[in-house]
Amino acid sequence: MASYDGDTFRRFVLSDNFRNTYTLPAEFYTEIEQDDETLLEFSYRFLRQVLFGERTIQEMADAWEQRVTQRQDVWEARRQIEIERRAAAEDEKYRADGNDDCGCAG
């Protein structure tokens, strides 16, 4: 996204989640919103941080922990959906094979 989709990256950087994760001045967001070159330069900086661990963008204290706490309900819901999807696929596989629920040939 940072390399190939500038518009999506811009929306990502301007999002509340991003603002709650990184400590950047308000002027930065105004500039990113209006200037493609500044956005591109920041995308390189962001990629270096994410891919190579170059910590040039200051994160809020406990930002990761707060994000994990916020997302746990979503992750659990997705996990439950996947469990149900797999169970339904298994049930359908046996029905499609002409077997009854006990696994016996019918």
C-alpha positions in Angstrom: 0.0 0.0 0.0 2.8 2.5 0.9 4.6 1.6 -2.3 1.9 1.1 -4.8 -1.4 2.7 -3.6 -0.8 6.3 -2.5 -4.4 7.2 -2.1 -5.1 4.2 0.2 -1.9 4.9 2.1 -3.0 8.5 2.6 -6.3 7.4 4.0 -4.5 5.0 6.3 -2.1 7.7 7.6 -5.0 10.1 8.1 -7.1 7.5 10.0 -7.8 7.8 13.7 -6.1 4.5 14.4 -2.8 5.8 12.8 -3.1 9.0 14.7 -3.6 7.1 18.0 -0.6 5.0 17.3 2.1 7.5 16.2 3.0 10.9 17.7 3.3 13.2 14.8 2.5 17.0 14.8 -0.8 18.3 13.4 1.0 20.1 10.6 2.3 16.8 9.4 -1.2 15.5 8.7 -2.1 18.7 6.9 0.9 18.4 4.7 0.3 14.7 4.0 -3.2 15.4 3.1 -2.2 18.0 0.5 1.2 17.1 -0.8 1.9 13.9 -2.8 5.7 14.3 -2.6 5.6 14.5 1.2 3.3 11.5 1.3 5.8 9.5 -0.9 8.8 10.5 1.3 6.9 9.5 4.4 5.9 6.2 2.8 9.6 5.4 2.4 10.3 6.3 6.0 7.3 4.2 7.2 8.4 1.2 5.1 11.9 1.4 6.6 10.4 1.3 10.0 8.0 -1.5 9.4 10.4 -3.7 7.3 13.8 -2.9 8.8 13.0 -1.7 12.3 14.4 1.8 11.8 12.5 3.6 14.5 12.2 7.1 13.1 8.5 7.5 13.7 7.7 7.8 17.4 5.0 5.5 18.6 2.6 6.4 21.4 3.3 4.8 24.8 1.5 1.4 25.0 0.0 1.9 21.5 0.5 -1.8 20.5 -1.0 -3.1 23.8 -4.1 -0.8 23.4 -4.6 -1.9 19.8 -4.4 -5.6 20.8 -6.9 -5.0 23.5 -9.3 -3.2 21.1 -9.0 -5.9 18.5 -9.3 -9.0 20.6 -13.1 -9.1 20.2 -12.8 -8.9 16.5 -10.1 -11.6 16.4 -12.2 -13.9 18.5 -15.3 -13.4 16.3 -13.2 -14.2 13.2 -11.8 -17.3 14.9 -15.4 -18.5 15.7 -16.6 -17.8 12.2 -13.6 -19.8 10.8 -14.4 -22.7 13.1 -18.0 -22.7 12.0 -17.0 -22.4 8.4 -14.7 -25.4 8.6 -17.3 -27.5 10.5 -19.9 -26.7 7.8 -17.5 -27.6 5.1 -16.7 -30.9 6.8 -20.5 -31.6 7.1 -21.1 -30.8 3.5 -18.2 -33.0 2.3 -19.7 -36.0 4.0 -23.2 -35.2 2.7 -21.8 -34.8 -0.8 -20.1 -38.2 -0.6 -23.5 -39.8 0.0 -22.7 -40.8 3.5 -25.0 -40.2 6.4 -23.9 -38.4 9.6 -22.4 -41.5 11.2 -19.8 -41.9 8.4 -21.3 -45.2 7.3 -21.8 -46.0 3.6 -25.4 -45.4 2.6 
